[in-house]
Amino acid sequence: MTELGPKVLLLLALVCAGVGVVDAAVSREWDLFVLFALTALLLLALWVRQRAHRVAVTLRPDLAHWIEHRAETAGEPFDDVLDRTVAAFKHGIVVDEPTD
């Protein structure tokens, strides 16, 4: 994995905002508390919204291994390869590849 995914970045930003909320509350800086709390709520809403549109699917093990192999070879996230594969199949842009 060469890059952090959006979920990880959102989670890290949410943790930073949470630390800011706690620090502002302890030091009784209420204006900063409100700013950090609003930032944390917005980040949480983005994180929940990002997860909401994904539908859980079960793949055959051979297809899951193939997608995992393609993702590792291309250096991109598993979900991106899966989305592109399903879109190609849906639009009839499927070409036979030589087996490895």
Jmol script that loads the backbone (N, CA, C; Angstrom):
load data "model"
ATOM      1  N   MET A   1       0.850  -1.178   0.000  1.00  0.00           N
ATOM      2  CA  MET A   1       0.000   0.000   0.000  1.00  0.00           C
ATOM      3  C   MET A   1       0.888   1.229   0.000  1.00  0.00           C
ATOM      4  N   THR A   2       0.819   2.011  -1.048  1.00  0.00           N
ATOM      5  CA  THR A   2       1.701   3.158  -1.179  1.00  0.00           C
ATOM      6  C   THR A   2       1.042   4.460  -0.769  1.00  0.00           C
ATOM      7  N   GLU A   3      -0.247   4.478  -0.603  1.00  0.00           N
ATOM      8  CA  GLU A   3      -0.932   5.710  -0.237  1.00  0.00           C
ATOM      9  C   GLU A   3      -2.031   5.411   0.768  1.00  0.00           C
ATOM     10  N   LEU A   4      -2.407   6.434   1.528  1.00  0.00           N
ATOM     11  CA  LEU A   4      -3.489   6.271   2.483  1.00  0.00           C
ATOM     12  C   LEU A   4      -4.816   6.478   1.777  1.00  0.00           C
ATOM     13  N   GLY A   5      -5.760   5.632   2.070  1.00  0.00           N
ATOM     14  CA  GLY A   5      -7.072   5.766   1.466  1.00  0.00           C
ATOM     15  C   GLY A   5      -7.873   6.873   2.128  1.00  0.00           C
ATOM     16  N   PRO A   6      -8.953   7.274   1.485  1.00  0.00           N
ATOM     17  CA  PRO A   6      -9.770   8.357   2.034  1.00  0.00           C
ATOM     18  C   PRO A   6     -10.381   8.029   3.395  1.00  0.00           C
ATOM     19  N   LYS A   7     -10.701   6.752   3.627  1.00  0.00           N
ATOM     20  CA  LYS A   7     -11.273   6.374   4.919  1.00  0.00           C
ATOM     21  C   LYS A   7     -10.262   6.593   6.040  1.00  0.00           C
ATOM     22  N   VAL A   8      -9.019   6.224   5.777  1.00  0.00           N
ATOM     23  CA  VAL A   8      -7.972   6.383   6.785  1.00  0.00           C
ATOM     24  C   VAL A   8      -7.703   7.856   7.041  1.00  0.00           C
ATOM     25  N   LEU A   9      -7.650   8.652   5.982  1.00  0.00           N
ATOM     26  CA  LEU A   9      -7.422  10.087   6.157  1.00  0.00           C
ATOM     27  C   LEU A   9      -8.561  10.745   6.927  1.00  0.00           C
ATOM     28  N   LEU A  10      -9.795  10.368   6.632  1.00  0.00           N
ATOM     29  CA  LEU A  10     -10.920  10.906   7.379  1.00  0.00           C
ATOM     30  C   LEU A  10     -10.861  10.487   8.843  1.00  0.00           C
ATOM     31  N   LEU A  11     -10.489   9.260   9.088  1.00  0.00           N
ATOM     32  CA  LEU A  11     -10.381   8.784  10.463  1.00  0.00           C
ATOM     33  C   LEU A  11      -9.286   9.528  11.218  1.00  0.00           C
ATOM     34  N   LEU A  12      -8.141   9.753  10.577  1.00  0.00           N
ATOM     35  CA  LEU A  12      -7.064  10.508  11.223  1.00  0.00           C
ATOM     36  C   LEU A  12      -7.492  11.945  11.513  1.00  0.00           C
ATOM     37  N   ALA A  13      -8.179  12.581  10.572  1.00  0.00           N
ATOM     38  CA  ALA A  13      -8.674  13.944  10.796  1.00  0.00           C
ATOM     39  C   ALA A  13      -9.700  13.965  11.920  1.00  0.00           C
ATOM     40  N   LEU A  14     -10.532  12.940  11.992  1.00  0.00           N
ATOM     41  CA  LEU A  14     -11.528  12.850  13.057  1.00  0.00           C
ATOM     42  C   LEU A  14     -10.860  12.689  14.421  1.00  0.00           C
ATOM     43  N   VAL A  15      -9.815  11.889  14.477  1.00  0.00           N
ATOM     44  CA  VAL A  15      -9.068  11.715  15.729  1.00  0.00           C
ATOM     45  C   VAL A  15      -8.430  13.041  16.148  1.00  0.00           C
ATOM     46  N   CYS A  16      -7.837  13.757  15.205  1.00  0.00           N
ATOM     47  CA  CYS A  16      -7.229  15.062  15.509  1.00  0.00           C
ATOM     48  C   CYS A  16      -8.282  16.042  16.021  1.00  0.00           C
ATOM     49  N   ALA A  17      -9.439  16.059  15.392  1.00  0.00           N
ATOM     50  CA  ALA A  17     -10.517  16.942  15.845  1.00  0.00           C
ATOM     51  C   ALA A  17     -10.997  16.530  17.236  1.00  0.00           C
ATOM     52  N   GLY A  18     -11.055  15.241  17.496  1.00  0.00           N
ATOM     53  CA  GLY A  18     -11.447  14.756  18.825  1.00  0.00           C
ATOM     54  C   GLY A  18     -10.462  15.182  19.900  1.00  0.00           C
ATOM     55  N   VAL A  19      -9.169  15.099  19.586  1.00  0.00           N
ATOM     56  CA  VAL A  19      -8.145  15.562  20.528  1.00  0.00           C
ATOM     57  C   VAL A  19      -8.302  17.063  20.772  1.00  0.00           C
ATOM     58  N   GLY A  20      -8.597  17.817  19.722  1.00  0.00           N
ATOM     59  CA  GLY A  20      -8.836  19.255  19.872  1.00  0.00           C
ATOM     60  C   GLY A  20     -10.039  19.550  20.747  1.00  0.00           C
ATOM     61  N   VAL A  21     -11.097  18.761  20.600  1.00  0.00           N
ATOM     62  CA  VAL A  21     -12.293  18.938  21.427  1.00  0.00           C
ATOM     63  C   VAL A  21     -11.953  18.716  22.898  1.00  0.00           C
ATOM     64  N   VAL A  22     -11.244  17.632  23.174  1.00  0.00           N
ATOM     65  CA  VAL A  22     -10.882  17.322  24.564  1.00  0.00           C
ATOM     66  C   VAL A  22      -9.964  18.397  25.133  1.00  0.00           C
ATOM     67  N   ASP A  23      -8.964  18.817  24.371  1.00  0.00           N
ATOM     68  CA  ASP A  23      -8.037  19.837  24.848  1.00  0.00           C
ATOM     69  C   ASP A  23      -8.750  21.160  25.097  1.00  0.00           C
ATOM     70  N   ALA A  24      -9.631  21.543  24.190  1.00  0.00           N
ATOM     71  CA  ALA A  24     -10.367  22.802  24.367  1.00  0.00           C
ATOM     72  C   ALA A  24     -11.296  22.726  25.571  1.00  0.00           C
ATOM     73  N   ALA A  25     -11.899  21.575  25.819  1.00  0.00           N
ATOM     74  CA  ALA A  25     -12.788  21.429  26.971  1.00  0.00           C
ATOM     75  C   ALA A  25     -12.005  21.490  28.279  1.00  0.00           C
ATOM     76  N   VAL A  26     -10.835  20.837  28.306  1.00  0.00           N
ATOM     77  CA  VAL A  26     -10.015  20.837  29.521  1.00  0.00           C
ATOM     78  C   VAL A  26      -9.504  22.240  29.830  1.00  0.00           C
ATOM     79  N   SER A  27      -9.097  22.970  28.805  1.00  0.00           N
ATOM     80  CA  SER A  27      -8.554  24.318  29.014  1.00  0.00           C
ATOM     81  C   SER A  27      -9.645  25.394  29.042  1.00  0.00           C
ATOM     82  N   ARG A  28     -10.886  24.970  28.924  1.00  0.00           N
ATOM     83  CA  ARG A  28     -12.052  25.868  28.972  1.00  0.00           C
ATOM     84  C   ARG A  28     -11.995  26.966  27.922  1.00  0.00           C
ATOM     85  N   GLU A  29     -11.535  26.611  26.745  1.00  0.00           N
ATOM     86  CA  GLU A  29     -11.541  27.509  25.583  1.00  0.00           C
ATOM     87  C   GLU A  29     -12.782  27.169  24.757  1.00  0.00           C
ATOM     88  N   TRP A  30     -13.905  27.791  25.104  1.00  0.00           N
ATOM     89  CA  TRP A  30     -15.184  27.375  24.551  1.00  0.00           C
ATOM     90  C   TRP A  30     -15.331  27.699  23.075  1.00  0.00           C
ATOM     91  N   ASP A  31     -14.683  28.761  22.603  1.00  0.00           N
ATOM     92  CA  ASP A  31     -14.772  29.060  21.175  1.00  0.00           C
ATOM     93  C   ASP A  31     -14.044  27.992  20.356  1.00  0.00           C
ATOM     94  N   LEU A  32     -12.882  27.567  20.840  1.00  0.00           N
ATOM     95  CA  LEU A  32     -12.174  26.470  20.166  1.00  0.00           C
ATOM     96  C   LEU A  32     -12.929  25.148  20.295  1.00  0.00           C
ATOM     97  N   PHE A  33     -13.551  24.956  21.452  1.00  0.00           N
ATOM     98  CA  PHE A  33     -14.345  23.746  21.654  1.00  0.00           C
ATOM     99  C   PHE A  33     -15.438  23.633  20.595  1.00  0.00           C
ATOM    100  N   VAL A  34     -16.151  24.744  20.366  1.00  0.00           N
ATOM    101  CA  VAL A  34     -17.230  24.750  19.378  1.00  0.00           C
ATOM    102  C   VAL A  34     -16.676  24.489  17.978  1.00  0.00           C
ATOM    103  N   LEU A  35     -15.552  25.140  17.642  1.00  0.00           N
ATOM    104  CA  LEU A  35     -14.959  24.935  16.309  1.00  0.00           C
ATOM    105  C   LEU A  35     -14.513  23.494  16.104  1.00  0.00           C
ATOM    106  N   PHE A  36     -13.822  22.930  17.095  1.00  0.00           N
ATOM    107  CA  PHE A  36     -13.381  21.540  16.965  1.00  0.00           C
ATOM    108  C   PHE A  36     -14.569  20.574  16.954  1.00  0.00           C
ATOM    109  N   ALA A  37     -15.595  20.846  17.746  1.00  0.00           N
ATOM    110  CA  ALA A  37     -16.764  19.969  17.773  1.00  0.00           C
ATOM    111  C   ALA A  37     -17.492  20.000  16.429  1.00  0.00           C
ATOM    112  N   LEU A  38     -17.644  21.186  15.846  1.00  0.00           N
ATOM    113  CA  LEU A  38     -18.285  21.272  14.526  1.00  0.00           C
ATOM    114  C   LEU A  38     -17.449  20.577  13.454  1.00  0.00           C
ATOM    115  N   THR A  39     -16.140  20.749  13.532  1.00  0.00           N
ATOM    116  CA  THR A  39     -15.259  20.066  12.580  1.00  0.00           C
ATOM    117  C   THR A  39     -15.381  18.555  12.728  1.00  0.00           C
ATOM    118  N   ALA A  40     -15.408  18.076  13.969  1.00  0.00           N
ATOM    119  CA  ALA A  40     -15.550  16.640  14.209  1.00  0.00           C
ATOM    120  C   ALA A  40     -16.891  16.123  13.685  1.00  0.00           C
ATOM    121  N   LEU A  41     -17.948  16.886  13.883  1.00  0.00           N
ATOM    122  CA  LEU A  41     -19.263  16.464  13.380  1.00  0.00           C
ATOM    123  C   LEU A  41     -19.293  16.418  11.857  1.00  0.00           C
ATOM    124  N   LEU A  42     -18.690  17.399  11.197  1.00  0.00           N
ATOM    125  CA  LEU A  42     -18.638  17.388   9.735  1.00  0.00           C
ATOM    126  C   LEU A  42     -17.822  16.207   9.213  1.00  0.00           C
ATOM    127  N   LEU A  43     -16.687  15.942   9.843  1.00  0.00           N
ATOM    128  CA  LEU A  43     -15.870  14.806   9.430  1.00  0.00           C
ATOM    129  C   LEU A  43     -16.594  13.488   9.667  1.00  0.00           C
ATOM    130  N   LEU A  44     -17.294  13.387  10.781  1.00  0.00           N
ATOM    131  CA  LEU A  44     -18.067  12.176  11.061  1.00  0.00           C
ATOM    132  C   LEU A  44     -19.175  11.991  10.027  1.00  0.00           C
ATOM    133  N   ALA A  45     -19.835  13.086   9.641  1.00  0.00           N
ATOM    134  CA  ALA A  45     -20.879  13.001   8.613  1.00  0.00           C
ATOM    135  C   ALA A  45     -20.298  12.546   7.278  1.00  0.00           C
ATOM    136  N   LEU A  46     -19.123  13.057   6.916  1.00  0.00           N
ATOM    137  CA  LEU A  46     -18.471  12.617   5.677  1.00  0.00           C
ATOM    138  C   LEU A  46     -18.114  11.139   5.734  1.00  0.00           C
ATOM    139  N   TRP A  47     -17.602  10.692   6.883  1.00  0.00           N
ATOM    140  CA  TRP A  47     -17.204   9.302   7.033  1.00  0.00           C
ATOM    141  C   TRP A  47     -18.417   8.376   6.928  1.00  0.00           C
ATOM    142  N   VAL A  48     -19.518   8.754   7.584  1.00  0.00           N
ATOM    143  CA  VAL A  48     -20.739   7.938   7.535  1.00  0.00           C
ATOM    144  C   VAL A  48     -21.323   7.947   6.124  1.00  0.00           C
ATOM    145  N   ARG A  49     -21.327   9.121   5.481  1.00  0.00           N
ATOM    146  CA  ARG A  49     -21.870   9.228   4.121  1.00  0.00           C
ATOM    147  C   ARG A  49     -21.061   8.396   3.134  1.00  0.00           C
ATOM    148  N   GLN A  50     -19.750   8.374   3.327  1.00  0.00           N
ATOM    149  CA  GLN A  50     -18.897   7.597   2.430  1.00  0.00           C
ATOM    150  C   GLN A  50     -19.186   6.105   2.568  1.00  0.00           C
ATOM    151  N   ARG A  51     -19.480   5.655   3.763  1.00  0.00           N
ATOM    152  CA  ARG A  51     -19.770   4.245   3.989  1.00  0.00           C
ATOM    153  C   ARG A  51     -21.197   3.874   3.595  1.00  0.00           C
ATOM    154  N   ALA A  52     -22.097   4.839   3.538  1.00  0.00           N
ATOM    155  CA  ALA A  52     -23.519   4.544   3.343  1.00  0.00           C
ATOM    156  C   ALA A  52     -23.834   4.042   1.939  1.00  0.00           C
ATOM    157  N   HIS A  53     -23.121   4.479   0.925  1.00  0.00           N
ATOM    158  CA  HIS A  53     -23.494   4.117  -0.438  1.00  0.00           C
ATOM    159  C   HIS A  53     -22.929   2.766  -0.875  1.00  0.00           C
ATOM    160  N   ARG A  54     -22.081   2.157  -0.074  1.00  0.00           N
ATOM    161  CA  ARG A  54     -21.514   0.864  -0.426  1.00  0.00           C
ATOM    162  C   ARG A  54     -22.455  -0.255   0.001  1.00  0.00           C
ATOM    163  N   VAL A  55     -22.663  -1.207  -0.899  1.00  0.00           N
ATOM    164  CA  VAL A  55     -23.488  -2.361  -0.599  1.00  0.00           C
ATOM    165  C   VAL A  55     -22.546  -3.544  -0.373  1.00  0.00           C
ATOM    166  N   ALA A  56     -22.773  -4.249   0.705  1.00  0.00           N
ATOM    167  CA  ALA A  56     -21.948  -5.416   0.997  1.00  0.00           C
ATOM    168  C   ALA A  56     -22.286  -6.539   0.025  1.00  0.00           C
ATOM    169  N   VAL A  57     -21.275  -7.081  -0.625  1.00  0.00           N
ATOM    170  CA  VAL A  57     -21.472  -8.191  -1.554  1.00  0.00           C
ATOM    171  C   VAL A  57     -20.534  -9.324  -1.178  1.00  0.00           C
ATOM    172  N   THR A  58     -20.927 -10.510  -1.574  1.00  0.00           N
ATOM    173  CA  THR A  58     -20.085 -11.673  -1.356  1.00  0.00           C
ATOM    174  C   THR A  58     -19.596 -12.155  -2.711  1.00  0.00           C
ATOM    175  N   LEU A  59     -18.288 -12.293  -2.834  1.00  0.00           N
ATOM    176  CA  LEU A  59     -17.696 -12.764  -4.083  1.00  0.00           C
ATOM    177  C   LEU A  59     -17.240 -14.204  -3.930  1.00  0.00           C
ATOM    178  N   ARG A  60     -17.221 -14.895  -5.046  1.00  0.00           N
ATOM    179  CA  ARG A  60     -16.597 -16.213  -5.034  1.00  0.00           C
ATOM    180  C   ARG A  60     -15.129 -16.024  -4.682  1.00  0.00           C
ATOM    181  N   PRO A  61     -14.535 -16.970  -3.992  1.00  0.00           N
ATOM    182  CA  PRO A  61     -13.130 -16.821  -3.588  1.00  0.00           C
ATOM    183  C   PRO A  61     -12.169 -16.600  -4.756  1.00  0.00           C
ATOM    184  N   ASP A  62     -12.411 -17.273  -5.900  1.00  0.00           N
ATOM    185  CA  ASP A  62     -11.499 -17.099  -7.030  1.00  0.00           C
ATOM    186  C   ASP A  62     -11.571 -15.684  -7.594  1.00  0.00           C
ATOM    187  N   LEU A  63     -12.778 -15.089  -7.627  1.00  0.00           N
ATOM    188  CA  LEU A  63     -12.909 -13.721  -8.104  1.00  0.00           C
ATOM    189  C   LEU A  63     -12.290 -12.726  -7.130  1.00  0.00           C
ATOM    190  N   ALA A  64     -12.470 -12.975  -5.846  1.00  0.00           N
ATOM    191  CA  ALA A  64     -11.875 -12.092  -4.840  1.00  0.00           C
ATOM    192  C   ALA A  64     -10.354 -12.122  -4.929  1.00  0.00           C
ATOM    193  N   HIS A  65      -9.774 -13.304  -5.132  1.00  0.00           N
ATOM    194  CA  HIS A  65      -8.311 -13.419  -5.279  1.00  0.00           C
ATOM    195  C   HIS A  65      -7.836 -12.720  -6.551  1.00  0.00           C
ATOM    196  N   TRP A  66      -8.616 -12.857  -7.625  1.00  0.00           N
ATOM    197  CA  TRP A  66      -8.238 -12.204  -8.879  1.00  0.00           C
ATOM    198  C   TRP A  66      -8.242 -10.677  -8.715  1.00  0.00           C
ATOM    199  N   ILE A  67      -9.290 -10.143  -8.087  1.00  0.00           N
ATOM    200  CA  ILE A  67      -9.360  -8.689  -7.880  1.00  0.00           C
ATOM    201  C   ILE A  67      -8.255  -8.233  -6.944  1.00  0.00           C
ATOM    202  N   GLU A  68      -7.983  -9.010  -5.912  1.00  0.00           N
ATOM    203  CA  GLU A  68      -6.897  -8.656  -4.986  1.00  0.00           C
ATOM    204  C   GLU A  68      -5.553  -8.646  -5.713  1.00  0.00           C
ATOM    205  N   HIS A  69      -5.337  -9.631  -6.576  1.00  0.00           N
ATOM    206  CA  HIS A  69      -4.092  -9.687  -7.350  1.00  0.00           C
ATOM    207  C   HIS A  69      -3.979  -8.480  -8.276  1.00  0.00           C
ATOM    208  N   ARG A  70      -5.086  -8.152  -8.970  1.00  0.00           N
ATOM    209  CA  ARG A  70      -5.079  -6.985  -9.861  1.00  0.00           C
ATOM    210  C   ARG A  70      -4.820  -5.695  -9.088  1.00  0.00           C
ATOM    211  N   ALA A  71      -5.414  -5.565  -7.910  1.00  0.00           N
ATOM    212  CA  ALA A  71      -5.226  -4.364  -7.095  1.00  0.00           C
ATOM    213  C   ALA A  71      -3.774  -4.237  -6.649  1.00  0.00           C
ATOM    214  N   GLU A  72      -3.173  -5.353  -6.233  1.00  0.00           N
ATOM    215  CA  GLU A  72      -1.773  -5.318  -5.810  1.00  0.00           C
ATOM    216  C   GLU A  72      -0.848  -5.013  -6.982  1.00  0.00           C
ATOM    217  N   THR A  73      -1.130  -5.607  -8.134  1.00  0.00           N
ATOM    218  CA  THR A  73      -0.303  -5.387  -9.314  1.00  0.00           C
ATOM    219  C   THR A  73      -0.362  -3.931  -9.773  1.00  0.00           C
ATOM    220  N   ALA A  74      -1.564  -3.356  -9.773  1.00  0.00           N
ATOM    221  CA  ALA A  74      -1.740  -1.980 -10.234  1.00  0.00           C
ATOM    222  C   ALA A  74      -1.442  -0.958  -9.144  1.00  0.00           C
ATOM    223  N   GLY A  75      -1.376  -1.411  -7.883  1.00  0.00           N
ATOM    224  CA  GLY A  75      -1.123  -0.498  -6.787  1.00  0.00           C
ATOM    225  C   GLY A  75      -2.290   0.412  -6.477  1.00  0.00           C
ATOM    226  N   GLU A  76      -3.498  -0.112  -6.635  1.00  0.00           N
ATOM    227  CA  GLU A  76      -4.683   0.694  -6.341  1.00  0.00           C
ATOM    228  C   GLU A  76      -5.583  -0.055  -5.373  1.00  0.00           C
ATOM    229  N   PRO A  77      -6.525   0.657  -4.763  1.00  0.00           N
ATOM    230  CA  PRO A  77      -7.395   0.018  -3.773  1.00  0.00           C
ATOM    231  C   PRO A  77      -8.281  -1.076  -4.386  1.00  0.00           C
ATOM    232  N   PHE A  78      -8.560  -2.075  -3.568  1.00  0.00           N
ATOM    233  CA  PHE A  78      -9.414  -3.197  -3.947  1.00  0.00           C
ATOM    234  C   PHE A  78     -10.767  -2.701  -4.449  1.00  0.00           C
ATOM    235  N   ASP A  79     -11.365  -1.743  -3.716  1.00  0.00           N
ATOM    236  CA  ASP A  79     -12.702  -1.232  -4.083  1.00  0.00           C
ATOM    237  C   ASP A  79     -12.709  -0.583  -5.461  1.00  0.00           C
ATOM    238  N   ASP A  80     -11.627   0.120  -5.810  1.00  0.00           N
ATOM    239  CA  ASP A  80     -11.568   0.762  -7.130  1.00  0.00           C
ATOM    240  C   ASP A  80     -11.534  -0.272  -8.246  1.00  0.00           C
ATOM    241  N   VAL A  81     -10.747  -1.327  -8.062  1.00  0.00           N
ATOM    242  CA  VAL A  81     -10.677  -2.390  -9.074  1.00  0.00           C
ATOM    243  C   VAL A  81     -12.027  -3.088  -9.186  1.00  0.00           C
ATOM    244  N   LEU A  82     -12.663  -3.340  -8.054  1.00  0.00           N
ATOM    245  CA  LEU A  82     -13.974  -3.984  -8.066  1.00  0.00           C
ATOM    246  C   LEU A  82     -15.003  -3.112  -8.782  1.00  0.00           C
ATOM    247  N   ASP A  83     -15.025  -1.818  -8.471  1.00  0.00           N
ATOM    248  CA  ASP A  83     -15.968  -0.911  -9.126  1.00  0.00           C
ATOM    249  C   ASP A  83     -15.749  -0.868 -10.633  1.00  0.00           C
ATOM    250  N   ARG A  84     -14.497  -0.760 -11.053  1.00  0.00           N
ATOM    251  CA  ARG A  84     -14.188  -0.693 -12.484  1.00  0.00           C
ATOM    252  C   ARG A  84     -14.545  -2.001 -13.186  1.00  0.00           C
ATOM    253  N   THR A  85     -14.317  -3.121 -12.533  1.00  0.00           N
ATOM    254  CA  THR A  85     -14.628  -4.426 -13.115  1.00  0.00           C
ATOM    255  C   THR A  85     -16.135  -4.586 -13.316  1.00  0.00           C
ATOM    256  N   VAL A  86     -16.897  -4.219 -12.311  1.00  0.00           N
ATOM    257  CA  VAL A  86     -18.357  -4.331 -12.418  1.00  0.00           C
ATOM    258  C   VAL A  86     -18.887  -3.373 -13.487  1.00  0.00           C
ATOM    259  N   ALA A  87     -18.339  -2.153 -13.542  1.00  0.00           N
ATOM    260  CA  ALA A  87     -18.769  -1.187 -14.560  1.00  0.00           C
ATOM    261  C   ALA A  87     -18.441  -1.684 -15.966  1.00  0.00           C
ATOM    262  N   ALA A  88     -17.264  -2.283 -16.149  1.00  0.00           N
ATOM    263  CA  ALA A  88     -16.899  -2.813 -17.463  1.00  0.00           C
ATOM    264  C   ALA A  88     -17.832  -3.946 -17.869  1.00  0.00           C
ATOM    265  N   PHE A  89     -18.159  -4.810 -16.925  1.00  0.00           N
ATOM    266  CA  PHE A  89     -19.082  -5.902 -17.220  1.00  0.00           C
ATOM    267  C   PHE A  89     -20.466  -5.356 -17.571  1.00  0.00           C
ATOM    268  N   LYS A  90     -20.912  -4.361 -16.815  1.00  0.00           N
ATOM    269  CA  LYS A  90     -22.236  -3.774 -17.037  1.00  0.00           C
ATOM    270  C   LYS A  90     -22.340  -3.146 -18.422  1.00  0.00           C
ATOM    271  N   HIS A  91     -21.295  -2.496 -18.861  1.00  0.00           N
ATOM    272  CA  HIS A  91     -21.320  -1.804 -20.150  1.00  0.00           C
ATOM    273  C   HIS A  91     -20.835  -2.684 -21.305  1.00  0.00           C
ATOM    274  N   GLY A  92     -20.527  -3.935 -21.017  1.00  0.00           N
ATOM    275  CA  GLY A  92     -20.130  -4.857 -22.074  1.00  0.00           C
ATOM    276  C   GLY A  92     -18.734  -4.620 -22.617  1.00  0.00           C
ATOM    277  N   ILE A  93     -17.869  -4.068 -21.802  1.00  0.00           N
ATOM    278  CA  ILE A  93     -16.504  -3.763 -22.253  1.00  0.00           C
ATOM    279  C   ILE A  93     -15.546  -4.835 -21.722  1.00  0.00           C
ATOM    280  N   VAL A  94     -16.013  -6.032 -21.643  1.00  0.00           N
ATOM    281  CA  VAL A  94     -15.205  -7.102 -21.083  1.00  0.00           C
ATOM    282  C   VAL A  94     -14.364  -7.744 -22.175  1.00  0.00           C
ATOM    283  N   VAL A  95     -13.075  -7.828 -21.945  1.00  0.00           N
ATOM    284  CA  VAL A  95     -12.188  -8.515 -22.877  1.00  0.00           C
ATOM    285  C   VAL A  95     -11.527  -9.660 -22.144  1.00  0.00           C
ATOM    286  N   ASP A  96     -11.324 -10.733 -22.865  1.00  0.00           N
ATOM    287  CA  ASP A  96     -10.656 -11.871 -22.250  1.00  0.00           C
ATOM    288  C   ASP A  96      -9.178 -11.562 -22.086  1.00  0.00           C
ATOM    289  N   GLU A  97      -8.671 -11.863 -20.894  1.00  0.00           N
ATOM    290  CA  GLU A  97      -7.254 -11.664 -20.609  1.00  0.00           C
ATOM    291  C   GLU A  97      -6.587 -13.013 -20.548  1.00  0.00           C
ATOM    292  N   PRO A  98      -5.320 -13.059 -20.914  1.00  0.00           N
ATOM    293  CA  PRO A  98      -4.616 -14.337 -20.756  1.00  0.00           C
ATOM    294  C   PRO A  98      -4.483 -14.677 -19.282  1.00  0.00           C
ATOM    295  N   THR A  99      -4.632 -15.938 -18.978  1.00  0.00           N
ATOM    296  CA  THR A  99      -4.486 -16.355 -17.575  1.00  0.00           C
ATOM    297  C   THR A  99      -3.025 -16.357 -17.193  1.00  0.00           C
ATOM    298  N   ASP A 100      -2.764 -15.987 -15.941  1.00  0.00           N
ATOM    299  CA  ASP A 100      -1.375 -15.915 -15.449  1.00  0.00           C
ATOM    300  C   ASP A 100      -0.849 -17.255 -15.060  1.00  0.00           C
TER     301      ASP A 100
END
end "model"
wireframe off; spacefill off
backbone 0.3
color backbone group
